[in-house]
Amino acid sequence: MRPLAILGGTFDPVHIAHLAVAWEASELLDAEVRLMPAAVPPHRPPPIADAATRVALLRAALQGQDRLGLDTRELARGGASYTVDTLTELRSEVGDRPLVLLVGADAFAGLPAWHRWQALFGLAHIAVLTRPGHGGEWPGELAREIGPRLVSDPRRLHAAPAGMVVALEVTPLEISATRIRDLLRAGRDPRWLLPPGILDAPALLDDYRER
Ligand code: ATP
């Protein structure tokens, strides 16, 4: 069955690397991919832009294509966005359909700090997206957990609802929301690092500019 894959994040703001890696993951996995903005991310400082602005930026970014979708359930739920809760909810909706959690290599290295992280493997597969500057050095407890779960062919994830881990070699793009925020704060215009749809609505970026 064609998997449903989720790329969670703060998207503060969404940038072209988010879209590029989500798109490539959708091709490599042959999966439907949804971007899922977090309300209050448990592992990091609060976002600069409020939820409504981050969603408006995502909608602008995603217009005009049908491969990538948007799922705002974590914002609707409010409070801390625990991935284990989100995947439990999704699992009850999709039955046996394979679920895939997409995470950048930087986020994946921190997985043991996530709420009930070992339960995630019972709910979804995990696909780790390569990211420049973040090599495959996992902490011991994470390496032990994923060892028996690792597969090399992404299409194998179609065969089971959850439990496998695969590395996806996506095009290395050294772009981060931190970099975009730094540029905007400095009065620069990161025009070509942002999805084209956002160029039509520059006011959505006002929160990031120095006031
Ligand atoms: P920040 O700089 O604010 O930490 P970010 O650019 O990492 O933001 P997030 O919204 O935190 O963006 O990322 C959402 C997900 O996308 C995470 O799993 C992250 O690892 C992944 N991701 C973001 N940028 C890239 C990139 N350039 N290459 C691969 N994965 C990425």
Boltz pocket constraint, residues with backbone or C-beta under 6 A from the ligand:
constraints:
  - pocket:
      binder: B
      contacts: [[A, 7], [A, 8], [A, 9], [A, 10], [A, 11], [A, 12], [A, 13], [A, 17], [A, 18], [A, 21], [A, 102], [A, 103], [A, 104], [A, 105], [A, 106], [A, 107], [A, 129], [A, 130], [A, 131], [A, 132], [A, 171], [A, 173], [A, 174], [A, 175], [A, 176], [A, 177], [A, 178], [A, 179]]
      max_distance: 6.0
